[in-house]
């Protein structure tokens, strides 16, 4: 998901932003051909593959941090981003030189007309190889089976959780979606699950072993399984834009973008009263998300985002009627944020949520005016 404007973008980053985010059809053939032209950088490092519906980015970044703490040179690639494309590729927690990373893959990618996600994934793998990373934590984009990241033979696979999302491509039940995500398992891989119901499916997919742990323990367990030993590094608070991100003492941004993500968020925020600024994509279950958010707040400012899939503010507001005492519709995200801040002062906290596209829009706007 590109930011609507990437401040300071160079020519390669601008080129990346211009590419189509969606393939004409899902498959791995072009990605495999691209990596072949690049002399297979994905074979230069070990990997942990992170799949699931929610919590993938946090899990991936914590894996990178724990590995670095153990003296392992580690890379990470995540998606989507909030503040800019450079968030997507890092080594030992430091953002890679994105222009340089893209330059390595651009000629081959252009010759194959690779998609945006194929390009950034290939650039990440090429960067890890060039940086001599020992291990990479790789977050899947959409599903697993046909995701561009599914070209690595990961020794460890992490499935954070499974909820109904992207049903058009992944299936209409949680079981079908889990099946698509667990298709990244190569025979003998060690699998870490945040939900025990998928144990038998993981075994059927070829897992050599299955560990079931609490969500917060997923990163540690994955690292211990990869290294084959207990680790001493303490878990750290990894700060990720748009994930429980406090922008000020009274303003929180979180990209919870589906009912499961909102439910997880609400559990952590119920000790305060909030004013909400919210945008939701049309292919999400907006009504369920609003119903879950309603106990937190009496006031909602509905807005939209730069995504072509975003619900218009007036439509989101219509769905919120009856759930909140005050509902306003402001299409422009910056104006909606200003209104939300005004309504929240001085008693309430302000929560901006519902879509990472919204957070990317707002982050870009605020960066532009600095």
C-alpha positions in Angstrom: 0.0 0.0 0.0 1.8 3.1 -1.1 1.5 6.4 0.7 -0.3 9.0 -1.5 2.9 11.0 -1.5 6.3 9.8 -0.4 8.2 12.9 0.8 11.8 12.9 -0.5 11.1 10.0 -2.9 13.8 9.5 -5.5 13.4 8.2 -9.0 13.3 4.5 -8.1 10.8 5.0 -5.3 8.6 7.1 -7.6 8.8 4.3 -10.2 7.7 1.8 -7.5 4.8 4.0 -6.5 3.7 4.1 -10.2 3.4 0.3 -10.6 0.2 -1.7 -10.4 -0.4 -3.1 -6.9 -2.5 -6.0 -8.3 -1.5 -8.7 -10.8 -3.7 -9.7 -13.7 -3.8 -13.1 -12.1 -2.3 -14.6 -9.0 0.7 -16.9 -9.4 4.4 -17.3 -8.6 5.7 -17.8 -12.1 6.8 -14.2 -12.7 8.3 -13.8 -9.2 10.3 -17.0 -9.7 11.5 -15.7 -13.1 12.4 -12.3 -11.6 14.5 -14.0 -8.8 16.2 -16.1 -11.5 17.3 -13.0 -13.3 18.6 -11.7 -10.0 20.6 -14.9 -9.4 18.3 -16.0 -6.6 19.1 -13.7 -3.7 16.4 -15.5 -1.7 18.8 -18.5 -1.3 21.4 -16.5 0.5 19.8 -16.4 3.9 17.6 -18.5 6.2 14.1 -17.3 6.8 11.1 -17.2 9.1 7.8 -16.7 7.2 5.0 -14.9 9.0 1.5 -15.3 7.7 -1.9 -14.6 9.3 -4.7 -12.0 9.4 -3.6 -9.6 12.1 -0.4 -8.9 14.0 2.0 -10.0 11.2 4.0 -6.8 11.1 4.5 -6.6 14.9 5.5 -10.3 15.0 7.9 -9.8 12.1 9.7 -6.8 13.5 9.9 -8.5 16.9 11.5 -11.5 15.3 14.1 -9.2 13.7 14.8 -7.5 17.0 15.2 -10.7 19.0 17.5 -12.2 16.4 19.7 -9.1 16.4 19.7 -9.3 20.2 21.2 -12.8 19.9 24.0 -11.6 17.6 22.3 -12.7 14.4 22.4 -10.4 11.4 18.7 -10.2 10.6 16.6 -8.6 8.0 12.8 -7.9 7.9 10.4 -7.1 5.2 6.9 -6.0 6.1 3.7 -4.7 4.5 1.9 -2.4 4.2 3.7 0.8 5.2 2.3 4.0 6.8 4.9 6.8 6.5 6.8 5.6 3.4 8.1 2.7 1.4 11.4 2.7 3.3 9.6 1.0 6.2 9.3 -2.1 4.2 12.9 -3.3 4.3 15.3 -3.2 7.3 18.4 -4.9 8.5 19.0 -5.2 12.3 16.2 -2.6 12.7 17.7 0.0 10.4 15.9 1.0 7.3 17.7 0.0 4.1 18.7 2.4 1.4 15.5 2.0 -0.6 16.8 3.7 -3.7 19.8 1.4 -3.8 17.7 -1.7 -3.1 15.3 -0.9 -5.9 18.1 -0.1 -8.3 19.3 -3.7 -8.0 16.1 -5.1 -9.3 14.6 -2.5 -11.5 16.0 -3.6 -14.9 14.9 -7.2 -14.4 11.5 -6.1 -12.9 10.8 -3.7 -15.8 11.6 -6.4 -18.4 9.0 -8.7 -16.8 6.5 -5.9 -15.9 6.5 -7.0 -12.3 3.9 -5.7 -9.9 4.5 -3.4 -7.0 4.6 -6.1 -4.4 6.8 -8.4 -6.5 9.3 -5.5 -6.9 9.5 -4.6 -3.3 9.7 -8.2 -2.2 12.5 -8.9 -4.7 14.3 -5.7 -3.6 14.1 -6.9 0.0 15.6 -10.3 -0.8 18.4 -8.7 -2.9 19.1 -6.3 0.0 19.3 -9.1 2.5 21.7 -11.0 0.3 23.9 -7.9 -0.3 23.9 -7.1 3.4 24.9 -10.6 4.2 22.0 -11.2 6.5 22.0 -14.5 8.3 18.2 -14.7 8.6 15.2 -12.7 7.3 11.8 -12.4 8.8 9.4 -12.2 5.9 5.8 -11.0 6.3 3.4 -12.3 3.7 1.2 -9.8 1.8 -2.0 -11.5 0.8 -2.7 -15.0 1.9 0.2 -17.3 1.4 -0.1 -19.8 -1.5 0.2 -17.3 -4.3 1.8 -14.5 -2.4 5.0 -13.2 -3.9 6.8 -14.0 -0.7 6.1 -17.8 -1.1 9.3 -18.4 -3.0 11.4 -19.0 0.1 11.8 -22.4 1.8 11.4 -21.1 5.3 12.6 -23.3 8.2 10.0 -21.7 10.5 6.5 -20.6 9.6 4.4 -18.4 12.0 0.6 -18.2 11.7 -0.6 -15.4 13.9 -4.3 -15.9 13.6 -7.1 -16.4 11.0 -10.1 -14.2 10.5 -12.4 -13.5 7.5 -10.7 -11.1 5.2 -9.9 -11.0 1.4 -12.6 -13.6 1.0 -12.8 -12.9 -2.7 -9.3 -14.4 -3.1 -8.7 -16.6 -0.1 -12.1 -18.3 0.6 -15.3 -17.6 2.4 -14.5 -19.6 5.6 -11.7 -19.4 8.2 -10.8 -22.9 7.3 -10.3 -22.1 3.6 -8.3 -19.0 4.5 -6.1 -20.9 6.9 -5.5 -23.5 4.2 -4.2 -20.8 1.9 -2.0 -19.3 4.5 -0.5 -22.6 5.6 0.3 -23.4 2.0 3.7 -21.7 2.6 4.8 -24.6 4.7 7.6 -26.7 3.1 8.0 -30.3 4.2 9.6 -30.5 7.6 9.2 -26.9 8.5 8.7 -25.9 12.1 5.3 -24.2 12.6 4.3 -21.8 15.3 0.6 -21.2 15.8 -1.2 -18.5 17.8 -4.5 -20.5 17.5 -4.5 -24.3 18.3 -7.4 -25.1 15.9 -5.0 -25.1 13.0 -2.6 -27.8 14.4 -3.9 -30.7 12.3 -4.1 -28.6 9.1 -0.4 -27.6 9.7 0.6 -31.2 10.0 -1.3 -32.1 6.9 0.5 -29.3 5.1 3.9 -30.9 5.9 4.9 -29.4 9.2 7.7 -31.3 10.9 6.6 -29.9 14.3 4.0 -27.6 15.6 4.2 -25.3 18.6 1.2 -23.5 20.0 1.8 -20.4 22.0 0.1 -17.1 23.1 0.2 -14.3 20.5 2.8 -12.3 22.4 5.1 -15.4 22.5 5.0 -16.1 18.8 8.3 -14.1 18.0 10.3 -15.7 20.8 9.2 -19.2 20.0 9.9 -18.7 16.3 13.5 -17.5 17.0 14.1 -20.3 19.5 13.0 -22.9 16.9 15.2 -21.4 14.2 18.3 -21.2 16.4 17.6 -24.5 18.1 18.0 -23.1 21.6 16.5 -20.9 24.3 17.2 -17.2 23.9 18.2 -14.7 26.6 17.2 -11.5 24.8 14.3 -9.7 26.4 11.4 -8.8 24.3 11.4 -5.1 23.5 8.6 -2.7 22.6 9.0 -2.4 18.9 7.6 0.9 17.7 5.8 0.5 14.4 4.0 3.4 12.6 0.2 3.0 12.7 0.2 0.2 15.3 -0.8 1.5 18.8 1.1 4.6 17.8 0.7 7.5 20.3 1.0 10.7 18.4 0.6 12.8 21.5 -0.4 12.2 25.1 -4.1 12.1 24.1 -4.0 10.9 20.5 -3.6 7.3 19.3 -3.4 6.0 15.8 -4.0 2.3 15.1 -4.6 0.7 11.7 -7.1 -1.9 12.9 -8.8 -2.6 9.6 -11.1 -5.6 10.2 -13.4 -6.9 13.0 -10.7 -9.1 14.5 -8.2 -6.2 14.6 -10.7 -3.9 16.1 -11.7 -6.5 18.8 -8.0 -6.8 19.8 -7.6 -3.0 19.9 -10.8 -2.4 21.9 -9.6 -4.8 24.6 -6.6 -2.6 25.2 -8.4 0.8 25.2 -11.5 0.2 27.2 -10.1 2.0 30.3 -10.5 5.4 28.6 -13.2 7.4 26.8 -12.5 8.2 23.2 -13.6 10.4 20.3 -13.1 8.5 17.0 -11.9 9.4 13.5 -12.5 6.5 11.3 -12.3 5.3 7.7 -13.1 1.8 6.5 -12.6 0.1 3.1 -15.7 -1.0 1.3 -14.7 -4.7 1.2 -14.4 -4.8 5.0 -17.2 -5.6 7.5 -17.7 -1.9 8.5 -20.8 -2.5 10.5 -19.2 -5.1 12.8 -16.2 -2.8 13.2 -18.3 0.1 14.2 -20.4 -2.0 16.6 -17.1 -3.1 18.3 -15.8 0.5 18.5 -19.1 1.9 19.9 -18.5 1.1 23.6 -15.3 3.2 23.5 -16.9 6.4 22.3 -20.0 8.6 22.0 -18.6 10.6 19.1 -17.5 9.5 15.6 -16.1 11.5 12.7 -16.5 9.4 9.6 -14.0 10.1 6.8 -12.5 8.5 3.7 -9.0 8.0 2.3 -7.1 8.0 -0.9 -7.8 4.3 -1.5 -10.3 3.6 -4.4 -11.7 1.0 -2.1 -12.6 3.4 0.7 -16.2 3.8 1.8 -17.4 7.4 1.3 -17.6 9.3 4.5 -21.4 9.8 4.3 -21.9 6.0 3.8 -19.8 5.1 6.8 -21.6 7.7 8.8 -24.9 6.2 7.8 -23.8 2.8 9.1 -22.8 4.4 12.4 -26.1 6.1 13.1 -27.6 4.7 16.3 -24.3 3.4 17.5 -22.9 6.8 18.6 -24.6 9.9 20.1 -22.8 12.2 17.6 -21.9 11.2 14.1 -20.3 13.6 11.5 -19.2 12.9 8.0 -16.1 14.8 6.6 -14.7 13.4 3.4 -11.3 15.0 3.6 -9.1 13.1 6.1 -7.1 16.2 7.3 -10.3 18.1 8.0 -11.8 15.1 9.7 -8.7 14.8 12.0 -8.9 18.6 12.8 -12.6 18.2 13.7 -11.9 15.1 15.8 -9.2 16.9 17.7 -11.6 19.8 18.4 -14.4 17.5 19.5 -12.0 15.5 21.8 -10.6 18.5 23.6 -10.2 18.8 26.5 -11.7 15.7 28.2 -11.5 12.8 25.6 -8.7 10.9 24.0 -8.7 10.7 20.2 -8.5 7.4 18.3 -7.8 7.4 14.6 -8.4 4.0 13.2 -10.2 1.7 10.6 -7.7 1.8 7.8 -3.9 2.0 7.3 -4.7 4.0 4.1 -6.2 6.7 6.3 -3.1 6.7 8.5 -0.8 6.9 5.5 -2.8 9.8 4.1 -2.6 11.7 7.4 1.1 10.9 8.0 1.9 12.2 4.5 -0.1 15.4 5.0 1.5 16.1 8.4 5.0 15.5 7.0 4.3 17.8 4.1 3.4 20.8 6.3 6.5 20.4 8.6 
